[in-house]
Amino acid sequence: MTAETQAIVFDFDGVIIDTETPDFVTWRQEFRAHGVELDRGLWSGFIGGGIGSFDICGHLEDLAGRALDRDEVRARRRRNYLEQVHANPILPGVLDYLAGAREMGLKVGVASSSSREWVQGHLERLGLDAGVESVRTRDDVSAVKPDPELYLACLEALGVSADRAIAIEDSAKGMTAALAAGMFCVVVPNPMTEAMDTSRAHLKLRSLADMPLTTLLGIAGGTA
């Protein structure tokens, strides 16, 4: 990065709260209830960019060898998923970064491949919405991550150029999107993304709590 940082843009799922582990765990529970296994490697391929056209109930039926009441399966899984998500705390370091950004006059955005209803709803539930100036989701773009459109749209709304912004990501697709947008990218993996190849990121942390924002800004500002 060749200029002073003016903005931080967070991914949402897996960065602000861990919604990704419950997503896999609750589907795996559903698969096991029908005597089959959900392959973690297959599932990991969708993390960061949305599940898209993958028919997970169809996949479950194929493995189970029988037709299922899909509405019942989805409703039961969804209840379990939301219960686990709502029980999860804001991830370590996030609140400190948001407070630090506010104190230093940095703009804050969120760029997520999830829906606006999902992201905005959780930001409000967690009391974080007031500190976020721009939220861009799959509802705002024609292509989600690894395409850079989400980040570019968020930066445009913030009025900040890519070389003055830091992206906080957790997945390979998210990293690819941030780098393609021209941003300094920090990857903070969660249990579902820790095995992904994110070696192209400018920086990799176990947790945002491991590095103060001021230190990160110094590193980003010194990167050519």
C-alpha positions in Angstrom: 0.0 0.0 0.0 1.5 3.3 -1.0 -0.9 5.7 0.6 -2.3 6.4 4.1 -5.2 4.0 4.9 -8.6 5.7 5.0 -10.9 2.7 5.3 -11.3 -0.9 6.5 -13.8 -3.2 4.8 -14.8 -6.4 6.6 -16.2 -9.5 5.2 -19.1 -10.6 7.4 -19.6 -14.4 7.7 -16.6 -15.9 9.5 -15.0 -12.5 10.2 -17.4 -10.5 12.4 -19.2 -13.6 13.8 -18.6 -17.3 13.0 -21.6 -18.2 10.9 -19.6 -20.7 8.8 -18.9 -23.4 11.3 -22.6 -23.6 12.3 -23.6 -23.7 8.7 -21.5 -26.8 8.0 -22.1 -28.4 11.4 -25.9 -28.2 11.2 -26.0 -29.6 7.6 -23.6 -32.4 8.6 -26.0 -33.2 11.5 -28.9 -33.4 9.0 -26.9 -35.7 6.7 -25.9 -38.0 9.6 -29.5 -38.2 10.7 -30.1 -39.8 7.3 -27.1 -42.2 7.7 -24.8 -40.4 5.3 -21.9 -37.9 5.4 -21.5 -34.4 4.1 -18.0 -34.1 2.6 -16.2 -31.2 4.2 -14.0 -30.7 1.1 -17.1 -30.3 -1.1 -18.7 -27.8 1.4 -15.5 -25.8 1.7 -15.6 -25.0 -2.0 -18.6 -22.8 -1.5 -17.3 -20.8 1.5 -16.8 -17.1 0.8 -18.8 -17.0 -2.4 -22.2 -18.4 -1.5 -23.7 -21.8 -2.1 -25.0 -20.7 -5.5 -26.8 -23.3 -7.5 -25.7 -26.3 -5.4 -28.8 -28.3 -4.5 -27.8 -29.5 -1.1 -31.1 -31.3 -0.5 -30.8 -33.1 -3.8 -27.2 -34.1 -2.8 -28.6 -35.5 0.5 -31.3 -37.4 -1.4 -28.7 -38.8 -3.8 -26.5 -40.1 -0.9 -29.5 -41.4 1.1 -31.0 -43.1 -1.9 -34.5 -41.8 -1.3 -36.8 -38.8 -1.6 -37.1 -36.6 1.5 -39.5 -33.9 2.6 -37.2 -31.0 1.6 -39.2 -28.3 3.3 -39.0 -30.2 6.6 -35.3 -30.8 6.2 -34.6 -27.2 5.4 -36.8 -25.9 8.2 -35.3 -28.2 10.9 -31.7 -27.4 9.7 -32.5 -23.7 9.6 -33.8 -23.6 13.2 -30.7 -25.4 14.5 -28.4 -23.1 12.4 -30.0 -19.9 13.7 -29.9 -21.1 17.2 -26.1 -21.7 17.0 -25.4 -18.5 15.1 -27.3 -16.4 17.7 -25.3 -18.1 20.5 -22.0 -17.1 18.9 -20.2 -14.0 20.1 -18.6 -11.3 18.0 -15.2 -12.6 17.1 -12.1 -11.4 19.1 -10.7 -8.1 18.1 -13.6 -6.9 16.0 -15.0 -4.5 18.5 -11.5 -3.1 19.2 -10.9 -2.6 15.4 -14.3 -0.8 15.1 -13.6 1.4 18.0 -10.1 2.2 16.8 -11.3 3.0 13.3 -13.8 5.4 14.8 -11.2 7.1 16.9 -8.8 7.5 14.0 -11.5 8.7 11.6 -11.3 5.7 9.3 -14.3 4.7 7.2 -15.8 1.2 7.8 -17.5 -1.0 5.3 -18.8 -4.5 5.0 -18.6 -6.5 1.8 -20.4 -9.9 1.9 -21.6 -12.5 -0.5 -24.6 -13.1 1.7 -27.9 -11.3 1.4 -28.5 -7.8 2.7 -31.3 -9.0 5.0 -28.8 -11.5 6.6 -25.9 -9.1 7.0 -27.8 -6.0 8.0 -30.0 -7.9 10.3 -27.1 -9.3 12.3 -25.2 -6.0 12.3 -28.3 -4.5 13.9 -28.8 -7.4 16.3 -25.2 -7.1 17.4 -25.3 -3.3 17.8 -22.7 -2.8 15.1 -24.7 -1.1 12.4 -24.1 2.4 13.6 -20.3 2.0 13.1 -20.6 0.7 9.5 -20.9 3.3 6.8 -21.4 1.1 3.8 -22.8 -2.4 3.4 -22.6 -4.2 0.1 -24.1 -7.7 -0.4 -25.0 -10.1 -3.1 -28.2 -8.0 -3.6 -26.1 -5.1 -4.8 -23.9 -6.8 -7.4 -24.0 -9.0 -10.4 -21.2 -11.3 -9.2 -20.1 -12.3 -5.7 -16.6 -13.2 -4.5 -14.1 -14.2 -5.8 -15.2 -11.5 -8.2 -14.0 -8.1 -6.9 -17.3 -6.3 -7.6 -18.4 -6.4 -4.0 -15.3 -4.7 -2.7 -15.3 -2.2 -5.6 -18.9 -1.3 -4.9 -18.2 -0.8 -1.2 -15.2 1.3 -1.8 -17.1 3.5 -4.3 -19.8 4.0 -1.7 -17.2 5.0 0.9 -15.5 7.3 -1.5 -12.1 5.6 -1.0 -9.6 4.2 -3.5 -8.5 0.6 -3.2 -4.9 1.6 -2.4 -6.2 3.4 0.7 -8.2 0.5 2.1 -7.7 -2.7 4.0 -9.9 -5.8 3.5 -10.4 -8.2 6.4 -11.2 -11.7 5.1 -11.3 -15.3 6.2 -11.5 -17.3 2.9 -9.6 -17.9 -0.3 -12.4 -16.6 -2.4 -12.6 -13.5 -0.2 -8.9 -13.0 -0.4 -9.0 -13.3 -4.2 -11.7 -10.7 -4.4 -9.9 -8.2 -2.2 -6.6 -8.6 -4.1 -8.3 -8.3 -7.4 -9.9 -5.0 -6.2 -6.4 -3.8 -5.4 -6.7 -3.8 -1.6 -4.3 -4.7 1.2 -5.7 -8.0 2.4 -5.6 -9.5 5.9 -6.8 -13.1 6.3 -8.1 -14.3 9.7 -9.1 -17.9 9.2 -11.8 -19.7 11.2 -12.2 -23.4 11.8 -13.9 -23.9 8.4 -11.3 -21.9 6.4 -8.0 -22.5 8.1 -6.9 -25.2 5.6 -7.5 -23.0 2.6 -4.6 -21.6 0.6 -4.5 -18.0 1.5 -0.8 -17.6 1.1 -1.3 -14.6 -1.3 -2.7 -12.5 1.4 -0.5 -9.6 2.6 -0.9 -10.7 6.2 -2.4 -13.7 8.0 -3.5 -13.6 11.6 -5.0 -16.1 14.0 -7.2 -13.4 15.4 -7.7 -9.7 15.1 -7.0 -9.6 18.8 -3.4 -10.7 18.0 -2.5 -7.3 16.4 -3.6 -3.8 17.3 -5.1 -1.8 14.5 -2.4 0.8 14.8 0.2 -1.9 14.1 -1.7 -3.2 11.1 -2.0 0.3 9.7 1.8 0.7 10.0 2.3 -2.6 8.1 -0.2 -1.7 5.4 1.2 1.8 5.0 4.7 0.4 4.5 3.7 -2.1 1.8 4.7 -1.0 -1.7 
